[in-house]
């Protein structure tokens, strides 16, 4: 730090004052240029991934037509007939059902951690959420296969037996084979995987609510639950919904855990307890041996999943901007 004389006093001069304006301008421009190049590189990588998937899957779109490929229900590598509809249906059903199943537990954990739990317990919950989020998906798959499947099998057998005793054939057809591995198992596993993401983002959004919001509600005579319902949750709803949608994106693209517990049945209609399939599970199961039109069809499935995931992320960003207090102001 330099010193300058001012009258009979010595004043400290900050280091920035000894740097020439030209040097500072060049440094700012260089930093801005590096940041811009990195941002454009990320955007370029995303665009390149989408373009490669679309280009390599164009043969399938050309062979069956876009609507024919999306709406086709037959996937037969021997006959070179490929339709994506069973995979799209399985992906959407498992993801939406897992999101519905995980939403309220995730929100409850977030509210308890911020509004009710002591600070030490809130820290423990935060570490637990981070641990669950960092676990490899194969661990969840093994848990669903070795722990959840036997329990579900007994429950499913009891429900199907109850339906058979009452001669409810329509219900038996909806429930499907009670084998413990199938749609129900995959939904529960995905819900457990979604909870840490949704709960963490909801917890952060609730923690950012200013205390003045709560104090104003208490000043009007509101109870604890009324403060949370009328002052906290409306303020944090943008972050909460964004976390839910990002969790949904996680469920859309989950692969190994779903492959291990869903049964990988490609025939419609799917049943509640019976085997099903998703886009990621189909790609993992067949990509290693796929050639020609089958390989192009799998890449076309990857492009569809890429579009779905991108649309969900854009929707999450729009919700945060639309529903946040700063965005409304």
N, C-alpha and C positions, 0 to 999 in steps of 0.2 A: 504494500500500500504506500503510495507516494505522499509527500508532505508539501504544502504550499504555504507561503507567508502571506498573511492578511493583516496589514498594520503591524502591530506588535504581537500578534497571535499566530500560532502555527495550527493549521487545520488539515485534517486527513483527507486525502484525495482517493476516491475509490479506484480500483484497478480498471474499471470500464472507462474511466475518463482518460486514461493513457492510451486507449485503443483508437486508432484513427477512424473517422466516420466511413471512409472508403472500405477499410478492412471489415468493419461491422456489417456494411451493406453486402459485401461479397459473401461473408459467412452466412448471413440470413438467407441469401438467394441460394447458396449451395445446399443448406439444410432443407429449404423448401423444395428444391429440386429433387433431393434424395427421397424425401417423404412422398412427393408426387409420383416418382418412378415406382416406389414400392407399392403404393396404392393401385397404380395402373397394372402392376405385375400381378397382384392378387386378383383384380378384375379379369385380367387376361387369362389367368389359369382357370378361373371358373368358366369363362366363355369357351376356352379350349376344351375343357372336359365335356361340356354340353355338346359342342360341335362334333367331337370325336364319337360320342355315343350316338348322336343322330346320324352321322355319316355312316358308321358301321352298322347301324340298325336300319338304314334306308332300304336294304334289300328285302327285309321282311315287310316293311311298309309298302314297297312296290309290289311284292308278290301277292299280298292279301288285301291291300288297301288299308288306309288308316282306320276307317270304321270297321272293316272286316277283321283287322288284327286286334283292335281294342275290344270288339264285341264277340269275337270267336270264343267258343267254349271247349274246343277240342285241342288238346296238346299231344300230338302223336309224332315222335321223331322218326318212327319207321315209315310212316306215310308222308312225311314232310308237310304236316298240317299243324299250324301253330296259332293258337288263339290266346290272348292275354286275359280274357275276362275272369276266369277262375282265380288268377293270381291277384288281379286288381280287387276283386270282391273280398278275398281272404285278407289282403293287406288292410283294406279300409275297415272291415268288421273288427279285426283284432285290435287295430290302433284306436278306433273310436271307443270300443268297449273298454279297453285298458284305460283310456283317458277318463271316461266316465267313472270307472271304478277307483281311479287314483285321485280325482280332483278333491273330494271332500276330506279324505285323510291328509293329503298334502296341505290343504288350507288350514285344517285343524292343528297340524304340527306347527305351521308358521305362526298362527295366532297364539298358541300356547307358549312358544319359545320367546315371543316378543312381549306379550301382554301379561302373562300369568307366571311364567317360570322365573325363579331366581336367576341371577346372572350366571352363577356357576353351572346351573342345570341347562340354561340356554347355550352355554359354551359346549357342554357335553352333547347336546342335540345337534349343534352345528358340526362338531367333529363326526358324529354318527352319520349325518347326511353326506358329508364329504367322503366318508369311507364307503358308503353304499354307492355313491356316484362313481367312485374310482375302481370299484370291483370289475374285473373282466366279465364280459357277458357269458363266457363259458361257465363261470361259477354259478351264475343264475340258472343256466341250463342244467347243470348237474343237480342243483337244488330242486328244480322242477321235476327232473327225471327220477331222482332217488328219494326225495322226501315228499314232494307234493303229489306226485302221480299215485302212490299207493293210497294216500288219504282220499284223493279225489275218486279213485276207483271204487272205494267202498260207498262213498256218498252217491256216486252216479248209479251204482248197482241198486242201491236202496230206492232212488227216485224212479228208475226204470221199472223196478219190481212193483212199486206202488202204482205206476201207470198201467202195467200189464194186469194187475189184479182188478183194476176198475175198467178193463177192456177199453182203455183210451188209446186206440191205435194211432190216432193223429199225433198224440203227445209222444208216443214211442218213436215215431218217425222224426219228430222235431229234435228229441233228445239225442238219438243216435246210439251207437255202441258204447257201453260203459267200460272203456279200457284204461281210463286215467290219463292217456296221452291224446291230445287233440286240441280243439279250439278253446275249451274252457281253461285248460292248463296254460296254453300260450297267453291267453288274456290276463290271467293272474300273474304270470311271470313278468309280462310287459308292464302291468300296473305297478308292481314292486320296483321295477327299474325306472319308471317315470316319476315316482313319488319324490326321490331326492332332488331331481332337477326342478320340479314344480314347487316343492316346499322351500328350497333354497332361494329361488327368485322371489317367491311370495314373502318370505321372511325378510329379505332385503328391502322390498318395497314397503312393507309395513313398518320396518324400523326407520325408514326415511320420512315417515309422516311427522310433521312438526308437533311438538308437545303442546303448542298453542291450540291445535285442533282439539286435542283431548281436554285441555283445561277449559276451553270455551264450552264444550259439551257438558262437562261436570258442573260448570257454573250455572248452566240452565237446569240442573237437577237430574241429569241423565244417569242411569245405572251403568255399571261396567259393560254389560252386553250392549246397551244402547249406544254407548260411546264407540264401541268397536263396529257396530252395525251401521251407524249413521255418520260417524266422523272419520273412522280409520279406513274401513274397507272402501268407501267411495273414493277416497283420496288415492289409495294404492291400487285401484282396480286395473289400471293400465299395466303395471308391472306384473300383477297376478295373472291376468289373461295372457300376457306375453309369455310368461313362464309355462303356462298350460300348453300354449301352442308349440313352444320349443320342445316341451316334453312329448307332444304328439309327433313332432318331427323325429324325435329319438325313437319312438315306437315304430314309425313308418320304416325306418332304415335298419332296425335291429335284425341281426342275421343269425349268429350262432345259437343264442338261447332259443330262438323260435324254431330253428332247424331241429334242435334236440327234443322238443316237446310237442310240436304241432302235428306230427304224423306224416306230413307231406303227401296228402291225397289231392290229386289234381282234378277230380271229378265233382262237378256240381250235381245236386245242391249239397251244401255243407250243413252239418248238424251241430248242435250245441256241444255235445260230448265227443263227436266223431272227429276223424282226422281232417285236416284242411291244408292249405298251402298259402304262401305269400310270395311277393316278388323277390325279396332277398333270399328266401329259402330255395326258390326255384333256381336262381342264378348259382348259388353255392352248390346245389346238388348236381347240376348238369354242365356247368361251365368247363370242368376239366376234360370231358369227353366230347364236347360239342364241336361240330364242324359245319361248314357251309351255311345253309339256311337256318339250321338250329342255332348256331353261334350268333348269326345276325338277329334272330328273334330274341335271344337272351340279352343282347346289347340294346335292342329296342325296349325290352323291359327295364333295363337300367336307365334308359333315357326317360321313360315314363316316371320312374321313381325320382329321378333328378328333377324333373319338372314339379312333381308334387312337393318335394322337400323345399325347393326354391320358393314355390308359392306360399308355403306355410311360413317360411322365414320372413318373406316380404309382408305377409299379413301380420306377423308379430311386430315387426318394426312399425307398421302403420298404426296398429292398436296403441303402441306405446306413445307415438306422437299424437294420436287423436285423443286419447283418454287422459294423458298426463295433465296436471294442472298447468304446467308451464305452456304446454301446447295449446290449451284452451285460452290462456291469457294472451 
